[in-house]
Amino acid sequence: MMDSSAEPPRQLMRLRGRSYVAFVFSPVVPIIGWLKEIDATIARSPGFFVGKPVVLDLSALDLSQSAITHLIKSVEQRQIRILGIEGVDAALIGEDMPPLLTGGRHCYLPHAPEKREAKPQKTSLLLDTPVRSGQSVNFIEGDVTVLGSVGSGAEIVAGGSIHVYGALRGRAMAGVNGNGSARIYCQKIEAELIAIDGYYQTADEIDVDLRGKPAQAWLDGKIMRVTPLN
C-alpha cells in the first residue's frame, strides 16, 4: 500500500546560463551636462533605450554613496533600467542599489586554444525576410545582411557591418565589439538611428538630401560620415 503521507520526490532546480548585450554608461563630470546628453539622445530617438539593460561604469568618478544614489535615480527617472554598477568599492553599494558587477568584458569571440582543433565560426548572418517593427536582431559575431527592409522601431545590432537591401527605417548599430572599420549600407536610408563602434547619428542629423536614397555610413576617426552609395 502506498503511504499517502510520503513526501513527493523533490524536483531539482534547473539553472541555465544566458548572456545579454548591455549598454555601458560611463558618466563624466559635470553630471548635469552628461544627463543633458542622454536627454538629447532620448529626444531624438525616444525608443532607443526602451527594454535595454544598462550598466553604470563609475570608475572615472569619485562619488559618495549618496551621490551614487542620486545618479541612479536621475537615470531611472528617464525610463532607463540599471542592471548593475561597476568600477566602485563594494562598501559604496547600498541595499537599495543595483548590484555590483564584476568580470564584464567587451563583446568578442574568444580564440580557441591552439592545441585544439578550432571549429568554424559563423561570421555572417543572412536574413531573407524583412525585419519588422519591434523586432531586434543581435549578431555580435560578424556581419548582418538583410535582403528586405528594416521597419520603423526594429533594431539590428552587429559586431561587423550591416547590409540592408531595402529601406532602413529602424535602428542599425554596427561594430559593437569595437570594430571601427565596420560600415552600414542600405538602399534607402530613413533610419531612426545609425551607429558604428558607439558613434551615432539620429534621424535629424542625417543629411536631408540623402533621405530615401542609397547611402553608406562609416567612421572617419571619431566622426561618422553618411555618404551616397555609388
C-alpha positions in Angstrom: 0.0 0.0 0.0 1.3 3.5 -0.9 2.0 5.7 2.1 -0.2 8.8 1.4 1.9 10.8 3.9 5.1 10.2 2.0 6.6 13.4 0.5 6.8 13.6 -3.3 10.3 13.5 -4.6 11.9 16.9 -4.6 12.4 18.4 -8.0 15.9 19.8 -8.6 16.0 23.4 -9.6 17.3 23.8 -13.1 19.8 26.6 -13.8 20.8 27.8 -17.2 23.3 30.4 -18.3 22.4 33.0 -20.7 24.2 36.2 -21.8 22.7 39.5 -22.9 24.3 42.6 -24.5 24.0 45.6 -22.2 24.8 49.3 -22.8 27.6 50.6 -20.6 27.2 54.2 -19.4 30.4 55.9 -18.2 29.2 59.2 -16.6 31.6 62.2 -16.7 31.6 65.5 -14.8 29.7 67.7 -14.8 27.0 65.1 -14.3 24.2 67.5 -15.2 25.8 68.0 -18.6 26.1 64.3 -19.1 22.5 63.8 -18.2 21.6 66.5 -20.8 23.3 64.4 -23.4 21.1 61.5 -22.5 18.0 63.7 -22.7 19.1 64.9 -26.1 19.5 61.3 -27.3 16.1 60.3 -26.0 14.5 63.3 -27.6 16.0 62.4 -31.0 15.2 58.7 -30.6 12.5 58.1 -27.9 12.6 54.3 -28.0 16.4 53.9 -28.1 16.8 52.7 -24.5 13.4 51.0 -24.1 13.9 47.5 -22.8 17.7 47.7 -22.9 19.7 46.8 -19.8 22.3 49.4 -18.8 25.4 49.1 -16.6 26.8 52.2 -14.9 30.6 52.3 -15.0 31.7 54.8 -12.3 35.4 54.1 -12.4 36.1 57.5 -13.8 34.3 59.3 -10.9 34.8 59.7 -7.2 31.3 59.7 -5.8 29.9 59.3 -2.3 27.2 56.7 -1.7 24.5 59.5 -1.6 25.8 60.9 -4.9 25.7 57.4 -6.5 22.1 57.0 -5.2 21.1 60.4 -6.7 22.8 59.5 -10.1 20.9 56.2 -10.3 17.6 57.9 -9.6 18.3 60.5 -12.2 19.0 57.9 -14.8 16.0 55.7 -13.9 13.7 58.7 -14.0 14.5 58.7 -17.7 12.9 55.2 -18.0 16.3 53.6 -18.3 16.8 50.3 -16.4 20.1 50.0 -14.4 21.2 46.3 -14.5 24.2 46.9 -12.2 27.1 49.0 -11.2 30.8 48.6 -11.8 34.0 50.4 -11.0 33.3 51.3 -7.4 34.1 50.0 -4.0 31.6 47.4 -2.7 31.2 49.4 0.5 29.5 52.2 -1.5 26.7 49.9 -2.8 23.7 50.3 -0.6 20.9 47.8 -0.1 18.5 49.7 -2.4 21.0 50.0 -5.2 21.6 47.7 -8.2 24.2 45.0 -7.6 27.9 45.5 -8.0 29.0 43.7 -11.2 32.5 42.3 -12.0 34.0 40.4 -14.8 32.3 42.3 -17.6 34.0 42.3 -20.9 33.6 43.7 -24.4 31.7 41.6 -26.9 34.1 39.4 -28.8 34.7 35.8 -29.7 37.4 34.1 -27.6 40.1 32.3 -29.6 40.1 28.6 -29.3 43.3 27.1 -27.7 45.9 26.4 -30.4 46.2 22.7 -29.4 42.6 22.0 -30.1 41.0 21.7 -33.5 39.2 25.0 -34.0 35.6 24.7 -35.1 34.5 27.0 -37.9 32.6 30.0 -36.5 29.7 31.6 -38.2 30.8 35.1 -39.1 27.8 36.4 -41.0 24.0 36.3 -40.7 21.7 36.4 -43.7 18.1 37.4 -43.2 15.9 36.7 -46.3 12.8 38.3 -44.8 12.2 41.9 -43.7 12.9 42.8 -40.0 9.6 44.1 -38.9 8.7 46.8 -36.4 9.5 45.8 -32.8 11.9 43.0 -33.8 15.5 43.0 -32.6 18.4 41.1 -34.3 21.6 40.7 -32.4 24.6 39.2 -34.1 27.9 40.3 -32.5 30.0 37.6 -34.2 30.1 39.4 -37.6 28.1 41.0 -40.5 24.4 41.1 -40.8 22.7 41.2 -44.3 19.0 41.9 -44.7 17.6 41.1 -48.1 14.4 43.1 -47.3 13.8 46.2 -45.3 14.2 47.1 -41.6 10.9 48.6 -40.3 10.5 51.5 -38.0 11.1 50.5 -34.4 13.1 47.5 -35.4 16.8 47.1 -34.5 19.9 45.4 -36.0 23.0 45.0 -33.8 26.1 43.6 -35.4 29.7 43.1 -34.5 30.6 43.7 -38.1 29.0 45.6 -41.0 25.3 45.9 -41.7 23.9 45.5 -45.3 20.3 46.3 -45.9 19.0 45.6 -49.5 15.9 47.7 -48.9 14.8 50.6 -46.7 16.5 51.1 -43.4 13.8 52.8 -41.2 14.7 51.5 -37.7 18.0 51.4 -35.8 21.3 49.9 -37.1 24.3 49.6 -34.8 27.4 48.1 -36.4 30.9 47.4 -35.0 29.5 46.9 -31.4 32.6 44.8 -30.4 34.9 47.7 -31.1 35.2 47.3 -34.8 35.7 50.9 -36.1 36.1 49.7 -39.7 32.5 48.4 -39.9 30.1 50.1 -42.2 26.4 50.4 -42.7 24.9 50.1 -46.2 21.3 50.5 -47.3 19.3 51.1 -50.5 17.1 53.6 -48.9 18.1 55.5 -45.7 15.3 56.5 -43.5 16.9 55.4 -40.2 15.9 56.4 -36.7 19.5 55.9 -35.6 22.7 54.5 -37.0 25.8 53.8 -35.0 29.3 52.4 -35.6 31.6 51.5 -32.6 29.5 53.7 -30.3 29.5 56.8 -32.5 26.0 57.6 -33.8 23.7 59.8 -35.7 20.0 60.2 -35.3 17.3 60.9 -37.9 17.5 64.6 -37.7 21.3 64.6 -38.0 21.4 62.7 -41.3 21.6 65.0 -44.4 18.0 65.5 -45.6 19.3 65.3 -49.2 20.2 61.6 -48.5 16.8 60.6 -47.1 15.2 57.9 -49.1 18.3 57.3 -51.2 21.1 54.6 -51.2 23.7 55.5 -48.6 26.6 54.2 -46.5 27.8 55.2 -43.1 31.4 54.9 -42.0 33.8 56.3 -39.4 36.4 58.9 -40.2 38.3 58.9 -37.0 35.7 59.7 -34.4 33.3 61.3 -36.9 30.6 59.4 -38.5 30.2 60.1 -42.2 27.0 59.3 -44.2 27.5 59.5 -47.9 25.8 58.4 -51.1 26.2 54.8 -52.1 27.6 54.9 -55.6 
